Amino acid sequence: MEEALIAVRLTERVSDAARRAEQLPAATANPADLSPSRQLPSLAELKAAFELDYFGRTIVYILRFHSPLLRPFRGGSGEDDERSDEGDPEEPSRMPEFENRIRKAIFRMIIVSGALAGAFHEPRFAAARHPDPEISGLRALNTTYPFELTKKQLAFFDQFGISNMEEMPEEEEAVFGPLGRWLLESILSDKESRAAMADRFERGYGRSLYCRSRGDCPLGFVDRAESHSDAHLVVWELMQMVWADERMDLLITGPGTEVVDGPSGSTLSRKATAVFFGRFEAEEIRLPAFLPTETPNSPRPRRAPEIRRTPNPAAPTFTMHFLGAISVYSGRPNRYRTTVLPGVRDALPPLAGKFLVWFFHRYMGLAFATATFVSINARQEYRGLLNTFAIFSHDDIEGRSPHDPEDLWVQNAGFLDGSELLMKTDPNLERFYSLAIE
């Protein structure tokens, strides 16, 4: 519940600033300052945290019972050894642990999004104060897309770390540093998870196997003394967050005026408020009144519960538009010259994900593999990773195997830890600009 409460407090911070039309500090907030251990939650905060937890449980419910994601081998023999897109991903006794991983990833991603809101909206406020109409007119980007940016407008965006296509180490450290340090320490403070990952590497099973198959594993820390297994834990936790964000975005429908009945007549009568990655605004989400109770033999509703955004005059957001315009229309290098997969032109990571790019580079000397991003016009697409539960799967099940480095399709793995999509940072990779969208 601690992470849900931190997410609630960050969301309220973003929401309150929007109501007052005030600018949040560009430097990311330190979520530790909002921990309930430092200030006991109010009744309103507890209620909001319970609703946010219900949002997380609704996401898990839909993924579990109404998603076509590939389930890993469950072990044993016979039909249980056949992969399927139906049924529970794990044995009933192991499902609570599996579900908790997803909910934790959801809450952490909301925390990260709330902490980043000030940084990603800084250009909008700076544009509004600018005396040049060519710059102040950028405030209207959310109503004039698609568009191309002028040289003067591009120069304006270049001064902000979050909207410059190139790395800006000093500016990015100043903006992302507090959040990055919290996220790293939050993961490494989990002694139980660290011990479990260390045990995998000592005994040579589970998520340590892919590392061994690579030969020279690129994972490690920059200027830190933590172990190699700790590096794998950090990567695993972050890639769970990315997966959860992508799946949330796919499951939340756009706003509408009609309240639609959910399963068993459950109307969208509950609400939660959160800040989502890539949008960076506080948004109210409408949720079903209840989720059907599930037992092994209970019939499942044919219709999945619905999660819907409440109409918001600020959506689609300014942030989404100006980041897309810079990446696609700026004329700045937005692709790698080297191609890993035949026929795929390798896009740089989207600007909305610059915090994640910075985190991996700053603390671990890593970068996303060049074939990870297929389209710079869309959100992140990890072929295979999003189509399976393997990033959350238990890796101590007999018969499950890690990703085979010779296999192009990561969804064939019984479990993943996210390092499959990372490589050592290569400053020599040539970049070029292309408007073409594959």
C-alpha positions in Angstrom: 0.0 0.0 0.0 3.0 2.3 0.5 3.6 2.7 -3.3 -0.1 3.2 -3.9 -0.1 6.1 -1.4 3.0 7.7 -2.9 1.3 7.4 -6.3 -1.8 9.1 -4.9 0.1 11.9 -3.4 2.1 12.6 -6.6 -1.1 12.4 -8.6 -2.8 15.0 -6.3 0.3 17.2 -6.7 -0.1 17.1 -10.5 -3.9 17.6 -10.3 -3.7 20.5 -7.9 -1.1 22.3 -10.1 -3.4 21.8 -13.1 -6.4 23.2 -11.2 -4.4 26.3 -10.3 -2.7 26.5 -13.8 0.6 26.5 -11.9 3.9 25.1 -13.1 5.4 22.2 -11.2 9.2 22.3 -10.6 11.1 20.8 -13.6 13.3 18.7 -11.4 11.6 15.4 -10.6 10.1 15.0 -7.1 11.8 12.5 -4.8 9.0 10.0 -4.1 10.6 9.2 -0.8 9.5 12.6 0.5 5.9 11.5 0.0 6.2 8.2 1.8 3.5 7.5 4.5 6.3 6.6 6.8 7.2 10.4 6.8 3.6 11.6 7.0 0.6 9.5 8.0 -2.1 9.4 5.2 -5.4 11.3 5.6 -8.7 9.5 5.2 -9.1 11.0 1.7 -5.6 9.7 0.8 -6.4 6.2 2.1 -9.6 6.1 0.1 -7.8 7.2 -3.1 -5.2 4.6 -2.5 -7.8 1.9 -2.2 -9.4 3.0 -5.4 -6.0 3.0 -7.1 -5.4 -0.5 -5.8 -8.8 -1.5 -7.2 -7.7 0.0 -10.6 -4.6 -2.2 -10.4 -6.7 -5.3 -9.5 -9.1 -4.5 -12.4 -6.1 -4.4 -14.8 -4.8 -7.7 -13.5 -8.3 -9.3 -13.8 -8.7 -8.3 -17.4 -5.2 -9.5 -18.2 -5.8 -12.8 -16.5 -9.2 -13.6 -17.9 -9.7 -11.6 -21.0 -6.4 -11.1 -22.7 -4.9 -13.1 -25.6 -1.4 -13.1 -24.1 0.6 -16.2 -24.4 0.8 -18.2 -21.1 4.0 -19.9 -20.4 4.3 -23.7 -19.9 2.9 -24.5 -16.5 5.0 -27.7 -16.1 3.8 -31.2 -15.4 2.7 -33.3 -18.3 0.1 -33.7 -21.0 -2.0 -30.6 -21.9 -0.3 -28.5 -19.3 2.8 -28.5 -21.4 1.0 -26.9 -24.3 1.3 -23.1 -24.6 -2.1 -21.3 -24.7 -3.6 -17.9 -24.7 -6.3 -19.0 -22.2 -6.3 -20.0 -18.5 -4.2 -18.9 -15.6 -0.6 -18.1 -16.3 0.4 -19.9 -13.1 -0.9 -22.6 -10.7 -3.6 -21.2 -8.4 -1.2 -21.3 -5.4 1.3 -19.2 -7.2 -1.1 -16.6 -8.7 -1.0 -14.1 -5.8 2.8 -13.6 -6.2 2.3 -13.3 -9.9 -0.5 -10.7 -9.6 1.5 -8.7 -7.0 4.3 -8.2 -9.5 2.0 -6.7 -12.0 0.3 -4.4 -9.4 3.7 -3.2 -8.1 4.8 -2.4 -11.6 1.6 -0.4 -12.2 2.0 1.7 -9.1 5.7 2.3 -9.7 5.0 3.5 -13.3 2.3 5.9 -12.0 4.8 7.2 -9.4 7.4 7.7 -12.2 4.8 9.5 -14.4 3.7 11.8 -11.6 7.3 12.7 -10.7 8.1 13.5 -14.4 5.0 15.7 -15.0 6.8 19.0 -14.1 9.7 18.3 -16.4 7.5 17.3 -19.4 5.3 20.3 -19.1 8.1 22.8 -18.5 8.3 23.7 -22.3 4.5 24.5 -22.3 4.9 27.1 -19.5 8.1 28.5 -21.0 6.4 28.9 -24.4 3.4 30.7 -22.8 5.8 33.3 -21.3 7.8 33.8 -24.4 7.5 37.2 -26.1 7.9 35.8 -29.6 4.5 34.7 -31.1 6.3 32.0 -33.0 7.2 30.4 -29.7 4.2 31.4 -27.6 2.0 29.8 -30.3 3.4 26.4 -29.4 0.8 26.3 -26.7 -1.8 25.4 -29.4 0.1 22.3 -30.5 -2.7 20.1 -29.1 -5.1 21.5 -31.6 -3.0 21.8 -34.7 -1.3 18.4 -35.1 0.2 17.2 -37.5 2.7 20.0 -38.0 6.3 20.7 -38.7 8.4 22.8 -36.4 10.4 25.8 -37.5 14.1 26.2 -36.8 13.3 28.7 -34.1 10.8 26.4 -32.5 13.3 23.5 -32.6 15.9 25.7 -31.0 13.5 26.5 -28.3 12.8 22.8 -27.5 16.5 22.0 -27.6 17.1 23.9 -24.4 15.1 21.3 -22.4 16.6 17.9 -21.6 13.3 16.1 -22.1 12.7 17.5 -25.7 16.2 17.4 -27.2 16.9 14.5 -29.5 20.5 14.4 -28.3 21.8 13.5 -24.8 22.2 16.4 -22.4 23.9 14.8 -19.4 24.0 17.8 -17.1 20.4 18.9 -17.8 19.1 15.3 -17.6 21.0 14.7 -14.3 19.4 17.8 -12.8 15.9 16.8 -14.0 15.9 13.1 -13.6 18.4 12.6 -10.7 16.1 12.7 -7.7 13.6 10.2 -9.3 16.3 8.0 -10.6 18.1 7.7 -7.3 14.8 6.9 -5.5 13.8 4.2 -8.1 17.2 2.5 -7.9 17.3 2.6 -4.1 13.6 1.4 -3.9 14.5 -1.7 -5.9 17.8 -2.4 -4.1 16.2 -1.9 -0.6 14.1 -5.1 -1.2 16.5 -7.5 0.5 14.2 -10.5 -0.1 14.2 -10.0 -3.9 17.9 -9.4 -4.0 18.6 -12.6 -2.1 16.3 -14.5 -4.4 18.0 -13.2 -7.5 21.4 -13.9 -6.0 20.3 -17.5 -5.3 19.4 -18.0 -9.0 23.0 -17.0 -10.0 24.6 -19.1 -7.3 22.7 -22.2 -8.1 22.5 -21.6 -11.9 18.8 -21.7 -12.6 15.9 -19.4 -13.8 16.7 -15.9 -14.8 20.4 -16.5 -14.5 20.4 -18.9 -17.5 19.9 -16.3 -20.2 22.8 -14.3 -18.8 25.1 -17.4 -19.0 23.9 -18.1 -22.6 25.0 -14.7 -23.7 28.6 -15.3 -22.7 29.6 -11.7 -22.1 26.6 -10.3 -20.3 26.5 -6.5 -20.6 24.7 -5.9 -17.3 26.4 -4.2 -14.4 26.5 -0.9 -12.6 28.4 2.3 -13.3 30.3 3.6 -10.2 28.4 1.3 -7.9 29.5 -1.9 -6.0 26.3 -3.9 -6.2 26.5 -7.4 -7.6 25.8 -8.7 -11.1 22.6 -10.4 -9.9 21.5 -7.0 -8.4 21.9 -5.5 -11.9 19.6 -8.2 -13.3 17.1 -7.5 -10.6 17.0 -3.8 -11.4 16.6 -4.4 -15.1 13.8 -7.0 -14.4 11.9 -4.6 -12.2 12.1 -1.7 -14.7 11.1 -3.8 -17.7 8.1 -5.1 -15.7 7.1 -1.4 -15.3 7.4 -0.7 -19.0 5.3 -3.8 -19.8 2.6 -2.7 -17.3 2.5 0.8 -18.8 2.1 -0.5 -22.4 -0.7 -2.9 -21.3 -2.5 -0.3 -19.3 -2.5 2.0 -22.3 -4.0 -0.7 -24.4 -6.7 -1.6 -21.9 -7.9 1.9 -21.0 -10.5 3.1 -23.5 -11.0 6.7 -24.6 -13.6 8.9 -23.0 -17.3 8.6 -23.9 -20.5 10.1 -22.7 -22.4 6.8 -22.3 -21.9 4.7 -19.2 -21.5 1.1 -20.5 -22.6 -1.9 -18.4 -19.8 -4.2 -17.4 -20.0 -7.9 -16.5 -23.1 -8.9 -14.6 -24.6 -5.4 -14.9 -21.6 -3.7 -13.2 -21.7 -0.1 -14.3 -18.7 2.2 -14.3 -19.5 3.8 -11.0 -16.1 3.7 -9.3 -13.3 6.1 -10.0 -9.5 6.4 -9.6 -7.1 9.2 -10.5 -3.6 8.6 -11.9 -0.9 10.1 -14.0 0.1 7.9 -17.0 3.4 7.6 -18.7 3.6 9.5 -22.0 0.7 11.7 -21.1 1.9 13.1 -17.7 -1.4 14.6 -16.6 -3.7 13.6 -13.8 -6.6 11.7 -15.4 -9.7 10.3 -13.8 -10.5 6.7 -14.7 -13.9 5.2 -14.5 -14.0 1.6 -13.2 -16.7 -1.1 -12.9 -18.6 -1.3 -9.6 -17.3 -4.7 -8.9 -15.3 -7.6 -10.3 -16.9 -11.1 -10.5 -15.6 -13.5 -7.9 -13.6 -16.2 -9.6 -13.2 -19.8 -8.6 -11.7 -22.6 -10.6 -15.1 -23.8 -11.8 -17.0 -20.5 -12.0 -18.2 -19.3 -15.4 -16.4 -16.3 -16.7 -18.3 -13.3 -18.1 -18.0 -13.2 -21.9 -17.5 -9.5 -21.7 -14.4 -8.0 -20.1 -14.8 -5.2 -17.5 -14.2 -1.8 -19.1 -11.8 0.9 -17.9 -12.5 4.3 -19.4 -10.9 7.7 -19.3 -13.2 10.6 -18.2 -13.5 13.3 -20.8 -10.6 15.8 -20.3 -10.3 19.0 -22.3 -6.5 18.8 -22.1 -6.4 15.5 -23.9 -4.8 14.7 -26.3 -2.0 16.3 -24.3 0.4 19.0 -25.3 3.2 16.7 -24.2 2.2 13.9 -26.6 2.0 16.3 -29.5 5.2 18.2 -29.2 7.3 15.1 -28.5 5.8 13.4 -31.5 6.5 16.4 -33.7 10.1 16.7 -32.6 10.8 13.0 -33.2 9.0 12.7 -36.6 9.2 16.1 -38.3 12.3 17.8 -36.8 14.8 16.6 -39.4 17.0 15.6 -36.5 18.5 12.1 -36.5 15.9 9.7 -35.2 17.1 6.3 -36.4 20.2 4.1 -36.2 22.0 3.3 -39.3 22.7 -0.3 -38.3 19.9 -2.7 -38.8 19.5 -5.8 -36.6 16.4 -7.3 -38.2 16.2 -7.5 -42.0 13.8 -4.9 -43.4 13.4 -3.0 -40.1 14.8 0.5 -39.9 15.8 1.0 -36.3 14.1 4.0 -34.5 15.6 5.7 -31.6 13.6 5.4 -28.3 10.7 7.9 -28.2 11.3 11.1 -26.3 8.6 10.2 -23.8 10.8 7.4 -22.7 13.9 9.6 -22.2 13.9 9.0 -18.4 14.2 5.2 -18.9 16.9 5.7 -21.5 18.8 8.0 -19.1 18.4 5.6 -16.2 19.8 2.6 -18.0 22.7 4.7 -19.4 23.4 6.6 -16.2 23.4 3.7 -13.7 24.2 0.7 -15.9 25.9 1.9 -19.1 23.1 0.2 -21.1 20.9 1.1 -24.1 17.9 -0.4 -25.7 18.8 -2.7 -28.5 18.6 -1.0 -31.9 15.7 -3.1 -33.2 13.5 -2.5 -30.1 11.5 0.4 -31.5 9.8 -0.3 -34.8 7.9 3.0 -35.2 8.8 6.4 -33.7 5.3 7.6 -34.4 3.8 5.1 -32.0 4.5 4.3 -28.4 7.2 1.7 -27.6 6.7 -1.6 -29.3 8.5 -4.6 -28.0 7.7 -7.4 -30.4 7.0 -10.4 -28.3 7.6 -8.9 -24.9 4.1 -7.5 -24.9 2.5 -10.6 -26.2 3.4 -12.9 -23.3 3.3 -12.9 -19.5 6.9 -14.1 -19.5 8.3 -11.0 -17.9 6.3 -11.8 -14.8 6.4 -15.6 -15.0 7.9 -17.7 -12.2 11.2 -19.1 -13.3 11.4 -22.1 -11.0 8.9 -24.2 -12.9 10.3 -27.4 -14.4 10.2 -27.3 -18.2 10.4 -23.5 -18.6 13.4 -22.1 -20.4 14.9 -18.7 -20.9 15.0 -16.8 -24.2 17.3 -18.4 -26.8 19.7 -15.7 -28.2 19.4 -17.4 -31.6 15.6 -17.0 -31.6 14.3 -13.7 -32.9 11.0 -14.1 -31.1 11.2 -13.4 -27.3 7.6 -14.6 -26.8 8.9 -18.2 -27.2 10.6 -17.9 -23.8 9.1 -19.4 -20.7 10.4 -16.4 -18.7 12.1 -13.1 -19.4 14.0 -10.5 -17.3 14.1 -7.7 -19.8 17.8 -7.9 -20.4 17.0 -9.5 -23.7 16.2 -6.1 -25.1 19.3 -4.2 -23.8 22.9 -3.8 -25.0 26.0 -1.9 -23.9 25.8 1.7 -24.9 27.6 2.2 -28.2 28.6 5.8 -28.9 29.7 4.9 -32.4 26.3 3.9 -33.7 25.6 6.2 -36.6 22.2 8.0 -36.6 20.3 9.5 -39.5 16.9 11.2 -40.1 13.9 9.6 -41.8 10.3 10.7 -42.0 9.2 7.3 -43.2 7.1 5.3 -40.7 7.2 1.5 -41.0 
